[in-house]
């Protein structure tokens, strides 16, 4: 990585710019940097000789009409109040390097913009007829200043981190008036009237509002934006299908290189899927679970540093995130050598049967909990049938005894977060009724820990989960991830064809 002149101070400028502010501020440079400073001649040279790169006649982003509708619904819910939704800031990974930036879901959902430091502000307005509403403004960093040298001297200047859109370009792309975010904190400090802010993303913005907001009122804003995402619009459904389609290809990639994973470790599987995610999408939607052998019994195994052995199962739980931040969440449990053993098939087929029952229960008008209950009943029946727990099944379910081996819920909402809509109220989420446009996972599993002495030895160390992404439709549901086989014989045939 190249050595920036002053990466620690993005706001640092040349001495002449400091003079305009009435103060002398030397450029802060990296300790142990190779250059002692900037000569007047070099500073002057860097000001000129640059082509006009302004982009004109830009087409609005695909979701602009949808984000406008979402902002309108937000405006109706909070009339007469100033609403502040930040994108967030870069976070330090180590010393002067940062994690890749991912905009807050709330901000991305309402704007479609994904750049750091952005803030959406909805200012309350009153029309001539007395009706209320809001004026939306998106506050962003403008293009780097060529006159004061920020573009090449700042660690976040465009010659270091890449070009960003001008404010005029942003207005064309997002359909929202744009202003310089560096002026926003001052404006917010002077603001009057009720204000709400989405907390946890931008400490500077929150500090400017510290005497104007309350935690309770801000939480109401966060909850509303979480619940607004429960029902996906057409754009969102399309993005989720894109995410799933790329994920299907990622699973195919993994099957084709299982021999290389056997020669190395689970990391080869992780890296293989990550390549697909980065080529076709923005990133992985969450840490990939590449759990071979007994690691499949660890629900969130993301170390991915274990061996991959012929004869074991591979539980692969992974999802591609699109460039608009919608993620898939799919799991398949695959025999590393392409064929399930008798006991592996027995357990796998039980989970498949449970998932079939769960998917069938995803219908408009059904209770959200129905698909979980349907899948758990099947698993409880299997456990009683195998003699692993004493029946009857109703007793097992009432006492939750099956949970020793099923462990987790059977699914969750899916969208811009892998566990989407998490701030929604219980009555609008798990206690709700399914509606068309909701998207959720159905993912039953059975996990027999390697040290579980209550089950026969042949069961121990086997973990199976099957997970698909299900969109509720007007007349039932659509399995977005149907492109990946689920039935055990179909999985074996699919793997054989891919290995060729």
C-alpha positions as CSV (number, residue, x, y, z in Angstrom):
1,X,0.0,0.0,0.0
2,X,1.3,3.4,-0.9
3,X,2.2,5.9,1.8
4,X,-0.1,8.9,2.0
5,X,1.3,12.3,2.9
6,X,-1.3,12.9,5.6
7,X,-3.9,10.1,5.8
8,X,-4.8,10.9,9.4
9,X,-6.3,14.2,8.6
10,X,-8.7,14.2,5.7
11,X,-9.6,17.8,6.4
12,X,-6.0,19.0,6.2
13,X,-5.3,21.6,3.5
14,X,-2.4,23.6,2.2
15,X,-1.1,26.5,4.2
16,X,-2.7,29.1,1.9
17,X,-6.2,27.6,2.6
18,X,-5.4,27.8,6.3
19,X,-4.5,31.4,5.9
20,X,-8.0,32.1,4.5
21,X,-9.4,30.7,7.7
22,X,-7.2,33.2,9.6
23,X,-4.8,30.6,11.0
24,X,-1.6,28.8,10.2
25,X,-1.9,25.0,10.2
26,X,0.9,22.9,8.8
27,X,0.1,19.8,6.9
28,X,0.0,16.9,9.3
29,X,2.0,14.1,7.7
30,X,2.5,10.4,8.5
31,X,5.1,9.8,11.1
32,X,8.2,8.5,9.3
33,X,6.9,9.8,6.0
34,X,9.5,10.3,3.3
35,X,8.6,13.8,2.2
36,X,9.2,16.7,4.6
37,X,6.6,19.0,3.2
38,X,5.1,20.5,0.0
39,X,6.9,23.3,-1.8
40,X,5.0,26.4,-3.0
41,X,6.0,25.5,-6.5
42,X,4.6,21.9,-6.3
43,X,1.4,23.2,-4.6
44,X,0.8,25.7,-7.4
45,X,1.6,23.1,-10.0
46,X,-1.0,20.7,-8.6
47,X,-3.8,23.2,-8.9
48,X,-4.0,23.3,-12.7
49,X,-3.8,21.2,-15.8
50,X,-6.7,18.9,-15.0
51,X,-9.5,18.0,-17.4
52,X,-13.2,18.7,-16.7
53,X,-14.5,15.3,-15.6
54,X,-18.0,16.3,-14.6
55,X,-20.6,13.7,-15.7
56,X,-23.7,15.2,-17.3
57,X,-27.1,13.9,-18.3
58,X,-27.0,11.0,-15.8
59,X,-29.9,8.6,-15.6
60,X,-31.5,8.1,-12.1
61,X,-30.6,4.8,-10.4
62,X,-33.0,1.9,-10.9
63,X,-34.5,2.2,-7.4
64,X,-35.0,6.0,-7.4
65,X,-38.8,5.8,-7.8
66,X,-39.0,3.2,-5.0
67,X,-36.8,5.2,-2.6
68,X,-39.1,8.2,-3.2
69,X,-42.1,6.1,-2.3
70,X,-40.4,4.9,0.9
71,X,-39.5,8.5,1.9
72,X,-43.1,9.5,1.3
73,X,-44.3,6.8,3.7
74,X,-41.7,8.0,6.3
75,X,-42.9,11.6,5.9
76,X,-46.5,10.6,6.6
77,X,-45.5,8.7,9.8
78,X,-43.6,11.6,11.3
79,X,-45.3,14.9,10.3
80,X,-43.8,18.1,11.4
81,X,-40.5,16.5,12.6
82,X,-37.0,16.7,11.3
83,X,-35.7,13.2,10.5
84,X,-31.9,12.5,10.2
85,X,-30.7,9.2,8.7
86,X,-26.9,8.8,8.5
87,X,-25.0,6.4,6.2
88,X,-22.2,6.0,8.7
89,X,-18.4,6.6,8.6
90,X,-15.4,4.6,7.9
91,X,-14.2,2.3,10.7
92,X,-10.6,1.7,11.5
93,X,-9.3,-1.8,11.0
94,X,-5.8,-1.2,12.1
95,X,-3.7,2.0,12.5
96,X,-4.5,3.9,9.3
97,X,-6.4,1.3,7.3
98,X,-10.2,1.0,7.3
99,X,-12.7,-1.8,6.9
100,X,-14.6,-1.7,3.6
101,X,-17.5,0.6,4.0
102,X,-21.1,-0.5,4.1
103,X,-23.8,2.1,4.4
104,X,-26.5,1.8,7.1
105,X,-29.5,-0.2,5.9
106,X,-31.8,2.6,6.8
107,X,-29.9,5.2,4.7
108,X,-29.5,2.9,1.7
109,X,-33.1,1.9,1.8
110,X,-34.3,5.5,1.6
111,X,-31.7,6.9,-0.8
112,X,-29.9,4.1,-2.8
113,X,-26.7,5.9,-2.1
114,X,-23.9,3.8,-0.5
115,X,-21.1,6.2,0.2
116,X,-19.6,7.0,3.6
117,X,-20.4,10.1,5.6
118,X,-23.7,10.7,3.7
119,X,-26.7,11.8,5.7
120,X,-30.4,12.0,4.6
121,X,-32.4,14.8,6.2
122,X,-36.1,15.3,5.9
123,X,-37.1,18.8,6.8
124,X,-40.7,19.4,7.7
125,X,-42.6,21.8,5.5
126,X,-46.0,23.5,5.4
127,X,-47.6,24.0,2.0
128,X,-49.9,27.1,1.3
129,X,-53.0,24.9,2.0
130,X,-51.7,24.0,5.4
131,X,-50.8,20.5,4.7
132,X,-47.5,19.2,6.1
133,X,-44.8,17.2,4.4
134,X,-41.0,17.1,4.2
135,X,-38.3,18.3,1.9
136,X,-35.5,15.7,1.5
137,X,-31.9,16.7,1.2
138,X,-29.0,14.2,0.8
139,X,-25.8,15.6,2.4
140,X,-22.6,14.2,0.9
141,X,-18.9,14.9,0.5
142,X,-18.5,16.9,-2.7
143,X,-15.6,16.3,-5.2
144,X,-12.2,16.8,-3.7
145,X,-11.0,20.4,-3.8
146,X,-8.3,20.9,-6.4
147,X,-7.5,24.5,-5.3
148,X,-6.5,23.7,-1.7
149,X,-4.8,20.4,-2.5
150,X,-7.1,18.2,-0.6
151,X,-7.6,15.9,-3.6
152,X,-3.9,14.7,-3.4
153,X,-2.8,15.5,0.1
154,X,-5.7,14.1,2.1
155,X,-5.7,10.4,3.0
156,X,-9.3,10.4,1.8
157,X,-8.7,12.6,-1.2
158,X,-9.7,11.3,-4.6
159,X,-6.2,10.5,-5.8
160,X,-5.9,8.1,-2.9
161,X,-9.4,6.5,-2.6
162,X,-11.0,7.2,-6.0
163,X,-13.4,9.7,-7.6
164,X,-16.7,10.5,-5.9
165,X,-19.8,12.0,-7.5
166,X,-20.2,15.8,-7.5
167,X,-23.3,17.1,-5.7
168,X,-24.9,17.9,-9.1
169,X,-24.3,14.3,-10.3
170,X,-25.7,13.0,-7.0
171,X,-28.9,14.9,-7.5
172,X,-29.4,13.4,-10.9
173,X,-28.7,9.9,-9.7
174,X,-30.7,9.8,-6.6
175,X,-33.5,12.3,-7.4
176,X,-32.8,14.3,-4.2
177,X,-31.3,17.8,-3.8
178,X,-27.7,17.4,-2.5
179,X,-25.6,19.6,-0.2
180,X,-22.2,19.5,1.4
181,X,-22.2,17.3,4.4
182,X,-19.4,19.3,6.0
183,X,-21.9,22.0,6.7
184,X,-24.6,19.8,8.2
185,X,-23.5,19.5,11.8
186,X,-23.6,23.3,12.2
187,X,-27.1,23.5,10.7
188,X,-28.3,20.8,13.0
189,X,-26.9,22.5,16.1
190,X,-29.0,25.5,15.1
191,X,-32.1,23.5,14.3
192,X,-35.3,24.0,16.2
193,X,-38.4,21.9,16.6
194,X,-38.7,18.1,17.1
195,X,-35.9,16.0,15.7
196,X,-35.3,12.2,15.4
197,X,-32.1,10.5,14.3
198,X,-31.1,6.9,13.5
199,X,-28.4,6.2,16.1
200,X,-25.3,4.2,16.0
201,X,-23.8,5.3,12.7
202,X,-22.4,8.8,12.9
203,X,-21.1,10.1,16.3
204,X,-20.5,13.6,14.9
205,X,-24.1,14.0,13.7
206,X,-25.4,12.6,17.0
207,X,-23.3,15.0,19.0
208,X,-24.8,18.0,17.0
209,X,-28.3,16.8,18.1
210,X,-27.5,15.7,21.6
211,X,-29.8,18.3,23.3
212,X,-32.6,17.8,20.8
213,X,-33.3,14.1,20.7
214,X,-34.3,11.3,23.1
215,X,-33.5,7.6,22.9
216,X,-37.2,6.7,23.1
217,X,-38.2,8.9,20.1
218,X,-35.2,7.8,18.1
219,X,-36.0,4.2,18.7
220,X,-39.5,4.8,17.3
221,X,-37.9,6.0,14.0
222,X,-35.6,2.9,13.9
223,X,-38.5,0.5,14.5
224,X,-40.6,2.2,11.8
225,X,-37.8,1.8,9.2
226,X,-37.3,-1.8,10.2
227,X,-41.0,-2.6,9.9
228,X,-41.2,-0.8,6.6
229,X,-38.9,-3.4,5.1
230,X,-41.1,-6.4,6.1
231,X,-42.9,-6.3,2.8
232,X,-40.6,-6.1,-0.2
233,X,-41.5,-4.0,-3.3
234,X,-40.9,-5.3,-6.8
235,X,-37.4,-3.8,-7.0
236,X,-36.4,-5.6,-3.8
237,X,-37.8,-8.9,-4.8
238,X,-35.8,-8.7,-8.0
239,X,-32.6,-7.9,-6.2
240,X,-33.2,-10.8,-3.8
241,X,-33.6,-13.1,-6.8
242,X,-30.3,-11.7,-8.3
243,X,-28.6,-12.4,-5.0
244,X,-29.9,-16.0,-4.9
245,X,-29.0,-16.7,-8.6
246,X,-25.4,-15.6,-7.9
247,X,-25.4,-17.7,-4.8
248,X,-26.5,-20.8,-6.7
249,X,-23.5,-20.3,-9.0
250,X,-21.3,-19.9,-6.0
251,X,-22.4,-23.3,-4.7
252,X,-21.7,-24.8,-8.1
253,X,-18.2,-23.3,-7.9
254,X,-17.6,-25.0,-4.6
255,X,-18.7,-28.4,-5.7
256,X,-16.3,-28.2,-8.6
257,X,-13.3,-27.7,-6.4
258,X,-14.0,-30.0,-3.4
259,X,-10.9,-32.0,-4.3
260,X,-8.8,-28.9,-3.8
261,X,-10.6,-28.3,-0.5
262,X,-9.7,-31.8,0.6
263,X,-6.1,-31.0,-0.2
264,X,-6.2,-27.8,1.8
265,X,-9.0,-26.9,4.2
266,X,-12.4,-25.2,4.6
267,X,-10.7,-22.0,3.7
268,X,-10.6,-23.1,0.0
269,X,-14.4,-23.3,0.1
270,X,-14.7,-20.0,1.7
271,X,-12.3,-18.3,-0.8
272,X,-14.1,-20.0,-3.8
273,X,-17.5,-18.7,-2.8
274,X,-16.1,-15.3,-1.9
275,X,-14.7,-15.0,-5.5
276,X,-18.2,-15.4,-6.9
277,X,-19.6,-12.9,-4.4
278,X,-17.0,-10.2,-5.4
279,X,-17.2,-10.8,-9.1
280,X,-21.0,-10.7,-9.3
281,X,-22.0,-8.7,-6.3
282,X,-20.8,-6.3,-3.7
283,X,-19.6,-8.9,-1.1
284,X,-20.8,-11.8,0.9
285,X,-23.9,-11.0,2.8
286,X,-22.5,-12.5,6.0
287,X,-19.6,-14.6,7.1
288,X,-19.7,-17.8,5.1
289,X,-20.2,-21.0,7.1
290,X,-18.0,-23.7,5.5
291,X,-18.4,-26.4,8.1
292,X,-17.0,-29.8,7.3
293,X,-17.4,-32.9,9.5
294,X,-18.2,-32.2,13.1
295,X,-17.9,-28.4,12.5
296,X,-21.4,-28.6,10.9
297,X,-22.7,-29.0,14.5
298,X,-21.5,-25.5,15.3
299,X,-24.2,-23.2,14.1
300,X,-22.1,-20.2,13.2
301,X,-18.8,-21.9,12.3
302,X,-17.0,-19.1,10.5
303,X,-13.4,-19.9,11.4
304,X,-13.3,-22.2,8.3
305,X,-9.9,-23.6,9.2
306,X,-10.7,-27.3,9.5
307,X,-10.1,-30.3,7.3
308,X,-12.4,-31.4,4.5
309,X,-12.5,-35.2,4.3
310,X,-14.0,-37.7,2.0
311,X,-16.9,-39.4,3.7
312,X,-17.8,-36.4,5.8
313,X,-20.6,-33.9,5.1
314,X,-20.0,-30.2,4.2
315,X,-22.6,-27.8,5.6
316,X,-22.3,-24.7,3.4
317,X,-24.3,-21.7,4.5
318,X,-23.5,-18.7,2.3
319,X,-25.0,-15.8,0.4
320,X,-24.0,-13.2,-2.2
321,X,-24.9,-9.6,-1.5
322,X,-25.9,-7.5,-4.5
323,X,-24.5,-4.1,-5.3
324,X,-27.7,-2.7,-3.8
325,X,-27.0,-4.6,-0.5
326,X,-29.7,-7.3,-0.7
327,X,-28.4,-10.7,0.4
328,X,-29.3,-14.3,-0.2
329,X,-29.0,-16.8,2.6
330,X,-28.9,-20.4,1.4
331,X,-27.6,-23.7,3.0
332,X,-26.9,-27.1,1.6
333,X,-25.4,-30.0,3.3
334,X,-23.3,-31.9,0.8
335,X,-21.4,-35.2,0.9
336,X,-17.8,-34.4,0.2
337,X,-17.3,-37.5,-1.9
338,X,-20.6,-37.0,-3.7
339,X,-22.6,-39.9,-1.9
340,X,-24.4,-39.8,1.4
341,X,-23.8,-42.7,3.7
342,X,-26.8,-44.6,5.1
343,X,-26.9,-42.7,8.4
344,X,-26.1,-39.4,6.7
345,X,-29.0,-39.9,4.2
346,X,-31.3,-40.9,7.1
347,X,-30.7,-37.7,8.9
348,X,-30.6,-35.6,5.7
349,X,-33.9,-36.9,4.5
350,X,-35.5,-36.2,7.8
351,X,-34.4,-32.5,7.6
352,X,-35.6,-32.4,4.0
353,X,-39.1,-33.7,5.0
354,X,-39.2,-31.1,7.8
355,X,-38.3,-28.3,5.3
356,X,-40.9,-29.5,2.9
357,X,-43.5,-29.1,5.7
358,X,-42.2,-25.7,6.6
359,X,-42.2,-24.3,3.0
360,X,-45.7,-25.6,2.5
361,X,-46.8,-23.6,5.5
362,X,-45.6,-20.3,4.0
363,X,-48.8,-18.9,2.7
364,X,-50.5,-15.4,2.7
365,X,-52.8,-15.3,5.7
366,X,-50.9,-18.0,7.7
367,X,-49.3,-17.1,11.0
368,X,-45.6,-16.3,10.8
369,X,-44.9,-19.1,13.4
370,X,-46.7,-21.8,11.3
371,X,-43.7,-22.7,9.2
372,X,-41.5,-23.1,12.3
373,X,-44.1,-25.3,14.0
374,X,-44.6,-27.5,11.0
375,X,-40.9,-28.2,10.6
376,X,-40.4,-28.8,14.3
377,X,-43.2,-31.3,14.4
378,X,-41.6,-33.4,11.7
379,X,-38.2,-33.3,13.4
380,X,-39.8,-34.2,16.7
381,X,-41.6,-37.1,15.1
382,X,-38.3,-38.4,13.7
383,X,-36.5,-38.1,17.0
384,X,-39.3,-40.1,18.7
385,X,-39.3,-42.7,15.9
386,X,-35.5,-43.2,16.2
387,X,-35.8,-43.6,20.0
388,X,-33.7,-40.6,20.8
389,X,-36.4,-39.0,22.9
390,X,-39.4,-40.4,24.7
391,X,-42.8,-39.5,23.1
392,X,-45.5,-38.8,22.5
393,X,-44.7,-36.1,20.0
394,X,-47.0,-33.6,21.7
395,X,-45.1,-33.9,25.0
396,X,-41.8,-33.4,23.2
397,X,-43.0,-30.3,21.5
398,X,-44.7,-28.9,24.6
399,X,-41.5,-29.3,26.6
400,X,-39.2,-28.3,23.7
401,X,-37.2,-31.5,24.1
402,X,-36.4,-31.7,20.4
403,X,-34.4,-28.5,20.8
404,X,-31.3,-30.4,22.1
405,X,-30.8,-31.4,18.5
406,X,-32.7,-28.8,16.5
407,X,-31.3,-25.8,18.4
408,X,-32.5,-22.8,16.4
409,X,-35.6,-21.3,14.9
410,X,-36.7,-22.4,11.5
411,X,-36.2,-19.1,9.7
412,X,-36.1,-15.3,9.7
413,X,-36.9,-12.4,7.5
414,X,-34.4,-11.7,4.7
415,X,-33.5,-8.5,2.8
416,X,-30.8,-5.9,3.2
417,X,-29.8,-7.5,6.4
418,X,-29.4,-11.3,6.5
419,X,-31.6,-11.2,9.6
420,X,-33.7,-8.4,8.3
421,X,-36.2,-6.2,10.1
422,X,-34.6,-7.1,13.4
423,X,-35.9,-4.0,15.2
424,X,-39.5,-4.6,14.3
425,X,-42.0,-5.1,17.2
426,X,-42.8,-8.7,18.1
427,X,-46.5,-8.2,17.1
428,X,-45.5,-7.1,13.6
429,X,-42.9,-9.9,13.1
430,X,-43.0,-13.3,14.8
431,X,-46.6,-12.8,16.0
432,X,-47.8,-11.5,12.7
433,X,-49.6,-12.9,9.7
434,X,-47.7,-13.5,6.5
435,X,-48.4,-11.1,3.6
436,X,-47.4,-11.1,-0.1
437,X,-44.0,-9.5,-0.5
438,X,-42.5,-10.9,2.7
439,X,-39.3,-12.8,2.2
440,X,-38.1,-15.3,4.7
441,X,-35.8,-18.3,5.1
442,X,-36.9,-21.8,5.9
443,X,-34.0,-23.7,7.4
444,X,-34.6,-26.6,9.8
445,X,-31.6,-28.6,11.0
446,X,-30.5,-31.5,13.1
447,X,-27.2,-31.4,14.9
448,X,-25.7,-34.3,16.8
449,X,-22.7,-33.1,18.7
450,X,-19.6,-35.2,18.7
451,X,-19.7,-35.5,22.5
452,X,-23.4,-36.2,22.8
453,X,-23.6,-39.5,24.7
454,X,-27.4,-39.6,24.5
455,X,-27.4,-40.7,20.9
456,X,-25.8,-43.7,19.2
457,X,-22.2,-43.2,18.2
458,X,-23.0,-43.3,14.5
459,X,-25.1,-40.1,14.9
460,X,-22.3,-38.1,16.6
461,X,-20.6,-35.4,14.7
462,X,-23.3,-35.2,12.0
463,X,-25.0,-31.8,11.4
464,X,-27.5,-31.2,8.6
465,X,-29.3,-27.9,7.6
466,X,-31.2,-27.2,4.5
467,X,-32.1,-23.5,3.9
468,X,-34.0,-21.8,1.1
469,X,-35.2,-18.2,0.5
470,X,-39.0,-18.1,0.2
471,X,-41.0,-15.1,-1.1
472,X,-44.7,-15.0,-0.1
473,X,-46.9,-14.5,-3.1
474,X,-50.6,-13.7,-3.6
475,X,-51.4,-17.4,-4.1
476,X,-48.7,-19.1,-2.1
477,X,-44.9,-18.8,-2.2
478,X,-42.0,-18.9,-4.5
479,X,-38.7,-20.6,-3.7
480,X,-36.1,-18.1,-4.9
481,X,-33.4,-20.7,-4.5
482,X,-35.1,-23.6,-6.3
483,X,-32.2,-23.6,-8.7
484,X,-30.2,-25.7,-6.1
485,X,-31.4,-29.3,-5.7
486,X,-32.6,-30.3,-2.2
487,X,-33.7,-33.9,-2.3
488,X,-30.8,-36.3,-1.4
489,X,-30.8,-38.2,-4.7
490,X,-31.0,-35.0,-6.7
491,X,-28.1,-33.5,-4.7
492,X,-26.0,-36.6,-5.6
493,X,-26.9,-36.4,-9.3
494,X,-26.2,-32.6,-9.4
495,X,-22.8,-33.1,-7.7
496,X,-21.8,-35.9,-10.1
497,X,-22.7,-33.8,-13.1
498,X,-20.7,-30.8,-11.9
499,X,-17.6,-33.0,-11.1
500,X,-18.0,-34.4,-14.6
